Amino acid sequence: MNGTSEGPTHPTAVTAPGRARPTFSGRRAPERAAPERADYRGAFRAAPLPLAVVDEEGLVVDANDALAALLGTAPDALAGRIAADLVDLASDARTWHAYREVLRGRQAKLRCTRRLKHPDGHSLWVQVTVSPMPTPEPAVRGSGRTVLLAVADISARRELQARLRHVQMHDPVTRLPNRNLFFERLAAALEAGAYDDTSTGRIGLCYLDLDGFKAVNDTLGHRIGDRLLAAVAERLTRCADQAGYGRATAPLVARLGGDEFALLVEDSTGTDQLADLAETTLKALQEPFNLSGQRLSVSASIGVVERRAAGTTTTGLMQAADTTLYWAKTDGKARWTLFDPERNAHRMTRQALSSSLRPAVERGEFVLDYQPLVGLDDGGVRGVEALVRWRHPQFGLLTPNRFIGLAEEDGSIVQLGRWVLRSACRQARRWQLAHPEREPVFVSVNVAVRQVWDSDLVADVAEILAETELPSELLQLELTESAVMGSAGRPLQALQALSDMGVRIAIDDFGTGYSNLAYLSRLPVSVLKLDGSFVRGFQYEEGEAHINPADEIIVEAMVQLAHRLGLTVTAECVETASQAGRLRRIGCDTGQGWLYSRPVPPDRISVLLRGGGD
């Protein structure tokens, strides 16, 4: 019998209690539940990626064989377990919060890396991904919201990354941490020291450089040089291990490049600890190295820095260490030197001055003061010495001893010297024109030996004399004794050409250098300026117990010899009338010093030239 219903009907398949799968026509179509469920469970179980379905309470609903194998257990044993415990999702607050948000449907996905302990004892690294299930799956009908937990074993990748990182972070010659790892550890140590209340909050660094290592490389070759570096690294490591005995961590030993090493002391206890480490290191390196039958001896220079971590930057610490290492080198090598803030401030000042020298000339920051050169026979002003001053916007008025040496080092002395020469000649010409009633005064200008070598001094002088219209006999150039006495070749030719032009050549600070009097006859010199140390021997009144007659005898002999050679003599640093009187009696021609006047601006010299007082 065939029965029919009263209206058209369609078969219906239940997909979940009370629910049916709709067809495309809007009607209900039969669902083949058993085959689809079998396909899903088969694919889920056979998936090579470890998987688990987790309910909204965080319990495992189902897990596949791959996950069970990864965790070293049976699939059935995972059902009902707390998923977060299986893959260590509760170990840090941020990951735990993100995981809970995914379970509640408030976050789309969580991905993190975890290190798990396998039941057999070995560790493995996994990447955990937690994401919502797209729709309720047949295997878990009626279970509400679920998420899919995927666990990928990345142990091999992590091991490869670790090996690559080790290569990247270690020096192949010494096997020590290299510059990259050192700075990584230094940054971490500074951060920990600044914020960790359980530490001393301090950090120390011994920055080491081998003395004379380049000579080893150049004479014995790089192979022996590399072996020496490796041997040095071994000794440094032993020193660090010895220093770290009984402490939480030993100092980190790193090779920063070339023959430079560093010993980083985290959580240091003070400068004494760093000083002991530096001293131990120096002693360890003093022992000769035996390399392939060759006995080599090297020493080291060490810069030591120890300070609070708070407020210290990586750059600041390394700059201090580099500066201190430089001090150790310049102080004689084979030693350690502790960072000195006061000495560093002086260095920083020198650096600031050096970098601003050339622009300062262009900005007009230099001025000239003048000190009279007075005839000892009548007290009249015969000439003036031009003395440059720097009106620095930060450091105030600076005397020549603060910047002339820097200018000679970087070559800016040529530019500065040219400005001084032009300004002094221009001023001397003004005085000549302003006081026609009296004998014109000459101007004496100091010249550095580098000006003779690095510029055409003769051409500069000729150009400036022509430009200012100053007669050449009113210009005197002063050079130090050490510069003049060794003159040969180009410097001697320049001095001779200047003398031929009528310019006076004076030897400044005579008696402090070579004092080769026989050489004077072959130089185009017209004036000797006796160093002030001779005149200071005249500071006591005649008849006093402290007077040394040898000083006067020496000065008198030099004055007589100079006069026999046709030279005039100027005594520097004349401070008392007694000194002036004794110098006059032994025949000295002119005097210069505070007895007559300190260095003063040009307008004060104008007063003296008119016959006024100081």
Buried (B, 14 or more C-beta within 10 A) or exposed (E): EEEEEEEEEEEEBEBEEEEBBEEEEEEBBEBEBEEBBEEBBEEBBEBEEBBBBBBEEBBBBBBBBBBBEBBEBEBEEBBEBEBBEBBBBBEEEEBEEBBBBBBEEEBEEBEBEBEBEEEEEEEBBBBBBBBBBEEBBBBBBEBEBBBBBBBBBBBEEBEEEEEEEEEEBBBEBBBBBBBBBBBEBBEEBBEBBBEEEEBBBBBBBBBBBBBBBEEBBEEBEEEBBBBBBBBBBBBBBBBBEEBBEEEEEBBBBBBBEEBBBBBBBBBBEEBEBBBEBBBBBBEBBEEEBEBEEEEBEBEBBBBBBBBEBEEBEEEEBBBBBBBBBBBBBEEEBBBBBBBBEEBBEEBEBBEEBBEBBBEBBEEEBBBBBBBBBBBBEEEBBBBBBBBBBBBBEEBEEBEBEBBBEBBBEEBBBBBBBBBBBBBBBBBBBBBBEEBEEEEBBBBBBBBBBBBBEBBEBBEBBBBBBEEBEBBBEBBBBBBBBEBBBBBEEEBBEBBBBBBEBEBBBBBBBBBBBEEEBEBBEEBBBBBBBBBBEBBBBBBBEEEEEEBEEEBBEBBBEBBEBBBEBEBBBBBBBBBBEBBBEBBBEBBBBBBBBEBBBEBBEBEBBBEBBEEEEE
